[in-house]
Amino acid sequence: MDTPRKHNFFAGPAVLPVSVIKKAQEALWNFAGTGAGILEVSHRDKAFDAVLEGCKARAKRLYNVPEDYEVIFVQGGASMIMAMISMNFIHEGDKAQFIDTGTWASRAIKEAKRSKGNVEVLWSGKDINYTQLPDLSTLKFADDACLVHLCANNTIRGTEYPEFPKTKAPLFCDMSSDYFSRPINVKDFAFIYGGVQKNLGPAGCALCIVRKDLLARVPEHLSEMLSFRKYVEENSIYNTPPVFVIYMVDLAFQWLEEEIGGLENMHKINKEKAGLLYDVFDNSASFYRPTVTVKEHRSLMNITFRLPSEELETKILAEAKTHGFLGLKGHRSVGGLRASTYNACPTESVRLLSDFLVKFAKENR
Ligand SMILES: Cc1ncc(COP(=O)(O)O)c(C=O)c1O
């Protein structure tokens, strides 16, 4: 408990707010005065019911979710949701449109291709190594598509949409790695989902925001464990839900509301943190090279960059470790470096990292 914590830049699971960790430690012993720990109480107990309802209510308040949407929790993470989207919403002969902005967007496409629908990739960044996002105004969104799918923030490539398209067809969005990091207009989307293990809690669960009219499209024959309609009908407790994960997400929402003061403030803080690092890169005379080529597409959450050589990258990673910076290695599929500056990553950690980067550049130029 008293061991100092390091500066955590892992891409997920990732840093959580200190107050959340402290409350969780207490709740492991005695949850809500029940005399039992949070890992030991029934999901049907009143005490957990209050957590589930509180968590849903906070999600709805933070994102200003309209009445005709429901919030559900599904085990299995974002990849599970990609598979379920394909089974629930893409039927024989349907046209489903996707934007391919890298690994996770590509995974959603791969899952959709298992359906009997016609999957159309509207744009792919593959040939340019996913270094930027498409110009949304040039894309041909079909009004009669069963869905249009995109990934808001590309965790591995470091791109993030500054804004979203307005589509007539239902817009589906994977928000795993920038969930609740900035205000959004939920009405622009029909279905939003994300694994919670980056901005909101531990791994093991996805939070989905579903426009209820979509549920009419869920096929009857689908296994109930895979049916979004069942999750809504049963208030996410058709079977035993990930009680602890939902508890932690609720604490993260409380932190966002009560300590941060909402998503406008969170966004401001996130811009400030990312700005500290991008400023270092932009003033480094190309010593640090952001992998994203269009400034407006730079992520506020996953800041990806390269150094002049792989030798220097190995050297900086080793030095960073000795300075207490964790998780700066880029994803194994792309190499380089990545600093994930999620909601709970303290500004002070980012400030210290930017000082370290400036010093390293001076000494190794
Ligand atoms: C944007 C995005 N989508 C999907 C996933 C996959 O999430 P999960 O591991 O919860 O299936 C990740 C994981 O890092 C991600 O960053």
The ligand as an ORCA input file, in Angstrom:
! r2SCAN-3c Opt
* xyz 0 1
  C      -9.824      0.098    -29.997
  C      -9.841     -1.312    -29.508
  N     -10.813     -2.135    -29.901
  C     -10.864     -3.415    -29.510
  C      -9.898     -3.945    -28.698
  C      -9.993     -5.378    -28.278
  O     -10.473     -5.388    -26.987
  P     -10.651     -6.714    -26.132
  O      -9.294     -7.160    -25.784
  O     -11.457     -6.210    -24.965
  O     -11.393     -7.690    -26.963
  C      -8.855     -3.142    -28.251
  C      -7.819     -3.699    -27.364
  O      -6.805     -3.147    -27.090
  C      -8.825     -1.798    -28.686
  O      -7.830     -0.996    -28.298
*
